[in-house]
Amino acid sequence: YDQDLVTFEEGGTYDQRDAEGFIKLNALRLRTLAKRAARGAKQ
């Protein structure tokens, strides 16, 4: 265990801006499914 490697605050190991892209990509399947379901409900 190395405290310097696990921190999100210092050292630039992890860029918290990356989380936004991950969240959007991970949610893509849910948004697509919701659009398909809405389209199916209208028919």
mmJSON file of the N, C-alpha and C atoms, coordinates in Angstrom:
{"data_MODEL":{"atom_site":{
"group_PDB":["ATOM","ATOM","ATOM","ATOM","ATOM","ATOM","ATOM","ATOM","ATOM","ATOM","ATOM","ATOM","ATOM","ATOM","ATOM","ATOM","ATOM","ATOM","ATOM","ATOM","ATOM","ATOM","ATOM","ATOM","ATOM","ATOM","ATOM","ATOM","ATOM","ATOM","ATOM","ATOM","ATOM","ATOM","ATOM","ATOM","ATOM","ATOM","ATOM","ATOM","ATOM","ATOM","ATOM","ATOM","ATOM","ATOM","ATOM","ATOM","ATOM","ATOM","ATOM","ATOM","ATOM","ATOM","ATOM","ATOM","ATOM","ATOM","ATOM","ATOM","ATOM","ATOM","ATOM","ATOM","ATOM","ATOM","ATOM","ATOM","ATOM","ATOM","ATOM","ATOM","ATOM","ATOM","ATOM","ATOM","ATOM","ATOM","ATOM","ATOM","ATOM","ATOM","ATOM","ATOM","ATOM","ATOM","ATOM","ATOM","ATOM","ATOM","ATOM","ATOM","ATOM","ATOM","ATOM","ATOM","ATOM","ATOM","ATOM","ATOM","ATOM","ATOM","ATOM","ATOM","ATOM","ATOM","ATOM","ATOM","ATOM","ATOM","ATOM","ATOM","ATOM","ATOM","ATOM","ATOM","ATOM","ATOM","ATOM","ATOM","ATOM","ATOM","ATOM","ATOM","ATOM","ATOM","ATOM","ATOM","ATOM"],
"id":[1,2,3,4,5,6,7,8,9,10,11,12,13,14,15,16,17,18,19,20,21,22,23,24,25,26,27,28,29,30,31,32,33,34,35,36,37,38,39,40,41,42,43,44,45,46,47,48,49,50,51,52,53,54,55,56,57,58,59,60,61,62,63,64,65,66,67,68,69,70,71,72,73,74,75,76,77,78,79,80,81,82,83,84,85,86,87,88,89,90,91,92,93,94,95,96,97,98,99,100,101,102,103,104,105,106,107,108,109,110,111,112,113,114,115,116,117,118,119,120,121,122,123,124,125,126,127,128,129],
"type_symbol":["N","C","C","N","C","C","N","C","C","N","C","C","N","C","C","N","C","C","N","C","C","N","C","C","N","C","C","N","C","C","N","C","C","N","C","C","N","C","C","N","C","C","N","C","C","N","C","C","N","C","C","N","C","C","N","C","C","N","C","C","N","C","C","N","C","C","N","C","C","N","C","C","N","C","C","N","C","C","N","C","C","N","C","C","N","C","C","N","C","C","N","C","C","N","C","C","N","C","C","N","C","C","N","C","C","N","C","C","N","C","C","N","C","C","N","C","C","N","C","C","N","C","C","N","C","C","N","C","C"],
"label_atom_id":["N","CA","C","N","CA","C","N","CA","C","N","CA","C","N","CA","C","N","CA","C","N","CA","C","N","CA","C","N","CA","C","N","CA","C","N","CA","C","N","CA","C","N","CA","C","N","CA","C","N","CA","C","N","CA","C","N","CA","C","N","CA","C","N","CA","C","N","CA","C","N","CA","C","N","CA","C","N","CA","C","N","CA","C","N","CA","C","N","CA","C","N","CA","C","N","CA","C","N","CA","C","N","CA","C","N","CA","C","N","CA","C","N","CA","C","N","CA","C","N","CA","C","N","CA","C","N","CA","C","N","CA","C","N","CA","C","N","CA","C","N","CA","C","N","CA","C","N","CA","C"],
"label_alt_id":[null,null,null,null,null,null,null,null,null,null,null,null,null,null,null,null,null,null,null,null,null,null,null,null,null,null,null,null,null,null,null,null,null,null,null,null,null,null,null,null,null,null,null,null,null,null,null,null,null,null,null,null,null,null,null,null,null,null,null,null,null,null,null,null,null,null,null,null,null,null,null,null,null,null,null,null,null,null,null,null,null,null,null,null,null,null,null,null,null,null,null,null,null,null,null,null,null,null,null,null,null,null,null,null,null,null,null,null,null,null,null,null,null,null,null,null,null,null,null,null,null,null,null,null,null,null,null,null,null],
"label_comp_id":["TYR","TYR","TYR","ASP","ASP","ASP","GLN","GLN","GLN","ASP","ASP","ASP","LEU","LEU","LEU","VAL","VAL","VAL","THR","THR","THR","PHE","PHE","PHE","GLU","GLU","GLU","GLU","GLU","GLU","GLY","GLY","GLY","GLY","GLY","GLY","THR","THR","THR","TYR","TYR","TYR","ASP","ASP","ASP","GLN","GLN","GLN","ARG","ARG","ARG","ASP","ASP","ASP","ALA","ALA","ALA","GLU","GLU","GLU","GLY","GLY","GLY","PHE","PHE","PHE","ILE","ILE","ILE","LYS","LYS","LYS","LEU","LEU","LEU","ASN","ASN","ASN","ALA","ALA","ALA","LEU","LEU","LEU","ARG","ARG","ARG","LEU","LEU","LEU","ARG","ARG","ARG","THR","THR","THR","LEU","LEU","LEU","ALA","ALA","ALA","LYS","LYS","LYS","ARG","ARG","ARG","ALA","ALA","ALA","ALA","ALA","ALA","ARG","ARG","ARG","GLY","GLY","GLY","ALA","ALA","ALA","LYS","LYS","LYS","GLN","GLN","GLN"],
"label_asym_id":["A","A","A","A","A","A","A","A","A","A","A","A","A","A","A","A","A","A","A","A","A","A","A","A","A","A","A","A","A","A","A","A","A","A","A","A","A","A","A","A","A","A","A","A","A","A","A","A","A","A","A","A","A","A","A","A","A","A","A","A","A","A","A","A","A","A","A","A","A","A","A","A","A","A","A","A","A","A","A","A","A","A","A","A","A","A","A","A","A","A","A","A","A","A","A","A","A","A","A","A","A","A","A","A","A","A","A","A","A","A","A","A","A","A","A","A","A","A","A","A","A","A","A","A","A","A","A","A","A"],
"label_entity_id":["1","1","1","1","1","1","1","1","1","1","1","1","1","1","1","1","1","1","1","1","1","1","1","1","1","1","1","1","1","1","1","1","1","1","1","1","1","1","1","1","1","1","1","1","1","1","1","1","1","1","1","1","1","1","1","1","1","1","1","1","1","1","1","1","1","1","1","1","1","1","1","1","1","1","1","1","1","1","1","1","1","1","1","1","1","1","1","1","1","1","1","1","1","1","1","1","1","1","1","1","1","1","1","1","1","1","1","1","1","1","1","1","1","1","1","1","1","1","1","1","1","1","1","1","1","1","1","1","1"],
"label_seq_id":[1,1,1,2,2,2,3,3,3,4,4,4,5,5,5,6,6,6,7,7,7,8,8,8,9,9,9,10,10,10,11,11,11,12,12,12,13,13,13,14,14,14,15,15,15,16,16,16,17,17,17,18,18,18,19,19,19,20,20,20,21,21,21,22,22,22,23,23,23,24,24,24,25,25,25,26,26,26,27,27,27,28,28,28,29,29,29,30,30,30,31,31,31,32,32,32,33,33,33,34,34,34,35,35,35,36,36,36,37,37,37,38,38,38,39,39,39,40,40,40,41,41,41,42,42,42,43,43,43],
"pdbx_PDB_ins_code":[null,null,null,null,null,null,null,null,null,null,null,null,null,null,null,null,null,null,null,null,null,null,null,null,null,null,null,null,null,null,null,null,null,null,null,null,null,null,null,null,null,null,null,null,null,null,null,null,null,null,null,null,null,null,null,null,null,null,null,null,null,null,null,null,null,null,null,null,null,null,null,null,null,null,null,null,null,null,null,null,null,null,null,null,null,null,null,null,null,null,null,null,null,null,null,null,null,null,null,null,null,null,null,null,null,null,null,null,null,null,null,null,null,null,null,null,null,null,null,null,null,null,null,null,null,null,null,null,null],
"Cartn_x":[0.844,0.0,0.886,0.629,1.437,0.489,0.477,-0.423,-0.27,0.932,1.162,0.476,0.249,-0.382,-1.903,-2.457,-3.903,-4.669,-4.007,-4.706,-5.255,-6.43,-7.019,-6.695,-6.074,-5.862,-4.551,-3.493,-2.172,-1.491,-0.509,0.352,-0.094,-1.297,-1.754,-1.955,-1.981,-2.194,-3.575,-4.535,-5.919,-6.45,-6.988,-7.596,-9.107,-9.683,-11.105,-11.99,-11.466,-12.251,-12.535,-11.729,-11.959,-13.273,-13.709,-14.937,-16.139,-16.168,-17.304,-17.485,-16.413,-16.495,-16.903,-16.385,-16.746,-18.227,-18.724,-20.138,-21.019,-20.676,-21.463,-21.447,-20.285,-20.168,-20.927,-20.81,-21.493,-23.01,-23.491,-24.926,-25.497,-24.649,-25.122,-26.121,-25.861,-26.772,-28.128,-28.14,-29.403,-30.197,-29.51,-30.197,-30.756,-29.98,-30.428,-31.639,-31.595,-32.708,-33.963,-33.811,-34.957,-35.569,-34.742,-35.261,-36.01,-35.461,-36.126,-37.451,-37.487,-38.714,-39.768,-39.349,-40.287,-40.854,-40.015,-40.464,-41.458,-41.201,-42.09,-43.426,-43.439,-44.675,-45.578,-44.998,-45.778,-46.47,-45.944,-46.487,-47.683],
"Cartn_y":[-1.17,0.0,1.228,2.113,3.329,4.527,5.297,6.447,7.422,7.555,8.484,8.027,6.746,6.23,6.214,6.149,5.984,7.299,8.391,9.654,10.192,10.788,11.456,12.945,13.398,14.828,15.344,14.574,15.074,14.149,14.671,13.831,13.594,13.933,13.78,12.347,11.403,10.011,9.824,10.51,10.394,11.784,11.962,13.232,13.079,13.775,13.615,14.025,14.775,15.121,13.887,12.855,11.615,10.957,11.18,10.554,10.987,12.225,12.713,11.878,11.638,10.828,9.397,8.837,7.476,7.383,8.342,8.325,8.448,9.344,9.501,8.232,7.632,6.411,5.264,5.141,4.074,4.25,5.48,5.752,5.681,5.597,5.571,4.444,3.272,2.146,2.413,3.11,3.416,4.464,5.469,6.484,5.87,4.995,4.338,3.456,2.699,1.84,2.664,3.787,4.647,5.216,5.611,6.133,5.052,3.847,2.74,2.416,2.423,2.128,3.2,4.453,5.545,5.441,5.081,4.909,3.759,2.681,1.523,1.822,2.673,3.025,3.887,4.635,5.515,4.743,3.555,2.802,1.994],
"Cartn_z":[0.0,0.0,0.0,-0.942,-1.049,-1.078,-0.023,0.104,-1.061,-1.593,-2.703,-3.984,-4.14,-5.353,-5.281,-4.1,-3.971,-3.843,-3.67,-3.488,-4.804,-4.73,-5.889,-5.882,-4.836,-4.649,-5.216,-5.129,-5.496,-6.492,-7.171,-7.981,-9.403,-9.723,-11.093,-11.551,-10.63,-11.002,-11.605,-11.079,-11.539,-11.837,-13.018,-13.403,-13.254,-12.3,-12.011,-13.18,-14.126,-15.314,-16.168,-16.018,-16.757,-16.363,-15.149,-14.667,-15.495,-15.945,-16.732,-17.99,-18.696,-19.912,-19.617,-18.535,-18.157,-17.832,-17.093,-16.712,-17.946,-18.855,-20.078,-20.915,-21.048,-21.834,-21.177,-19.888,-19.171,-19.232,-19.258,-19.296,-20.706,-21.711,-23.095,-23.326,-22.803,-22.997,-22.356,-21.231,-20.565,-21.331,-21.852,-22.651,-23.928,-24.559,-25.781,-25.497,-24.432,-24.051,-23.77,-23.09,-22.784,-24.057,-25.013,-26.281,-27.043,-27.062,-27.749,-27.078,-25.767,-25.03,-25.287,-25.33,-25.594,-27.0,-27.939,-29.318,-29.411,-28.711,-28.718,-28.063,-27.057,-26.362,-27.229,-28.149,-29.021,-30.138,-30.46,-31.595,-31.228],
"occupancy":[1.0,1.0,1.0,1.0,1.0,1.0,1.0,1.0,1.0,1.0,1.0,1.0,1.0,1.0,1.0,1.0,1.0,1.0,1.0,1.0,1.0,1.0,1.0,1.0,1.0,1.0,1.0,1.0,1.0,1.0,1.0,1.0,1.0,1.0,1.0,1.0,1.0,1.0,1.0,1.0,1.0,1.0,1.0,1.0,1.0,1.0,1.0,1.0,1.0,1.0,1.0,1.0,1.0,1.0,1.0,1.0,1.0,1.0,1.0,1.0,1.0,1.0,1.0,1.0,1.0,1.0,1.0,1.0,1.0,1.0,1.0,1.0,1.0,1.0,1.0,1.0,1.0,1.0,1.0,1.0,1.0,1.0,1.0,1.0,1.0,1.0,1.0,1.0,1.0,1.0,1.0,1.0,1.0,1.0,1.0,1.0,1.0,1.0,1.0,1.0,1.0,1.0,1.0,1.0,1.0,1.0,1.0,1.0,1.0,1.0,1.0,1.0,1.0,1.0,1.0,1.0,1.0,1.0,1.0,1.0,1.0,1.0,1.0,1.0,1.0,1.0,1.0,1.0,1.0],
"B_iso_or_equiv":[0.0,0.0,0.0,0.0,0.0,0.0,0.0,0.0,0.0,0.0,0.0,0.0,0.0,0.0,0.0,0.0,0.0,0.0,0.0,0.0,0.0,0.0,0.0,0.0,0.0,0.0,0.0,0.0,0.0,0.0,0.0,0.0,0.0,0.0,0.0,0.0,0.0,0.0,0.0,0.0,0.0,0.0,0.0,0.0,0.0,0.0,0.0,0.0,0.0,0.0,0.0,0.0,0.0,0.0,0.0,0.0,0.0,0.0,0.0,0.0,0.0,0.0,0.0,0.0,0.0,0.0,0.0,0.0,0.0,0.0,0.0,0.0,0.0,0.0,0.0,0.0,0.0,0.0,0.0,0.0,0.0,0.0,0.0,0.0,0.0,0.0,0.0,0.0,0.0,0.0,0.0,0.0,0.0,0.0,0.0,0.0,0.0,0.0,0.0,0.0,0.0,0.0,0.0,0.0,0.0,0.0,0.0,0.0,0.0,0.0,0.0,0.0,0.0,0.0,0.0,0.0,0.0,0.0,0.0,0.0,0.0,0.0,0.0,0.0,0.0,0.0,0.0,0.0,0.0],
"pdbx_formal_charge":[null,null,null,null,null,null,null,null,null,null,null,null,null,null,null,null,null,null,null,null,null,null,null,null,null,null,null,null,null,null,null,null,null,null,null,null,null,null,null,null,null,null,null,null,null,null,null,null,null,null,null,null,null,null,null,null,null,null,null,null,null,null,null,null,null,null,null,null,null,null,null,null,null,null,null,null,null,null,null,null,null,null,null,null,null,null,null,null,null,null,null,null,null,null,null,null,null,null,null,null,null,null,null,null,null,null,null,null,null,null,null,null,null,null,null,null,null,null,null,null,null,null,null,null,null,null,null,null,null],
"auth_seq_id":[1,1,1,2,2,2,3,3,3,4,4,4,5,5,5,6,6,6,7,7,7,8,8,8,9,9,9,10,10,10,11,11,11,12,12,12,13,13,13,14,14,14,15,15,15,16,16,16,17,17,17,18,18,18,19,19,19,20,20,20,21,21,21,22,22,22,23,23,23,24,24,24,25,25,25,26,26,26,27,27,27,28,28,28,29,29,29,30,30,30,31,31,31,32,32,32,33,33,33,34,34,34,35,35,35,36,36,36,37,37,37,38,38,38,39,39,39,40,40,40,41,41,41,42,42,42,43,43,43],
"auth_comp_id":["TYR","TYR","TYR","ASP","ASP","ASP","GLN","GLN","GLN","ASP","ASP","ASP","LEU","LEU","LEU","VAL","VAL","VAL","THR","THR","THR","PHE","PHE","PHE","GLU","GLU","GLU","GLU","GLU","GLU","GLY","GLY","GLY","GLY","GLY","GLY","THR","THR","THR","TYR","TYR","TYR","ASP","ASP","ASP","GLN","GLN","GLN","ARG","ARG","ARG","ASP","ASP","ASP","ALA","ALA","ALA","GLU","GLU","GLU","GLY","GLY","GLY","PHE","PHE","PHE","ILE","ILE","ILE","LYS","LYS","LYS","LEU","LEU","LEU","ASN","ASN","ASN","ALA","ALA","ALA","LEU","LEU","LEU","ARG","ARG","ARG","LEU","LEU","LEU","ARG","ARG","ARG","THR","THR","THR","LEU","LEU","LEU","ALA","ALA","ALA","LYS","LYS","LYS","ARG","ARG","ARG","ALA","ALA","ALA","ALA","ALA","ALA","ARG","ARG","ARG","GLY","GLY","GLY","ALA","ALA","ALA","LYS","LYS","LYS","GLN","GLN","GLN"],
"auth_asym_id":["A","A","A","A","A","A","A","A","A","A","A","A","A","A","A","A","A","A","A","A","A","A","A","A","A","A","A","A","A","A","A","A","A","A","A","A","A","A","A","A","A","A","A","A","A","A","A","A","A","A","A","A","A","A","A","A","A","A","A","A","A","A","A","A","A","A","A","A","A","A","A","A","A","A","A","A","A","A","A","A","A","A","A","A","A","A","A","A","A","A","A","A","A","A","A","A","A","A","A","A","A","A","A","A","A","A","A","A","A","A","A","A","A","A","A","A","A","A","A","A","A","A","A","A","A","A","A","A","A"],
"auth_atom_id":["N","CA","C","N","CA","C","N","CA","C","N","CA","C","N","CA","C","N","CA","C","N","CA","C","N","CA","C","N","CA","C","N","CA","C","N","CA","C","N","CA","C","N","CA","C","N","CA","C","N","CA","C","N","CA","C","N","CA","C","N","CA","C","N","CA","C","N","CA","C","N","CA","C","N","CA","C","N","CA","C","N","CA","C","N","CA","C","N","CA","C","N","CA","C","N","CA","C","N","CA","C","N","CA","C","N","CA","C","N","CA","C","N","CA","C","N","CA","C","N","CA","C","N","CA","C","N","CA","C","N","CA","C","N","CA","C","N","CA","C","N","CA","C","N","CA","C","N","CA","C"],
"pdbx_PDB_model_num":[1,1,1,1,1,1,1,1,1,1,1,1,1,1,1,1,1,1,1,1,1,1,1,1,1,1,1,1,1,1,1,1,1,1,1,1,1,1,1,1,1,1,1,1,1,1,1,1,1,1,1,1,1,1,1,1,1,1,1,1,1,1,1,1,1,1,1,1,1,1,1,1,1,1,1,1,1,1,1,1,1,1,1,1,1,1,1,1,1,1,1,1,1,1,1,1,1,1,1,1,1,1,1,1,1,1,1,1,1,1,1,1,1,1,1,1,1,1,1,1,1,1,1,1,1,1,1,1,1]
}}}
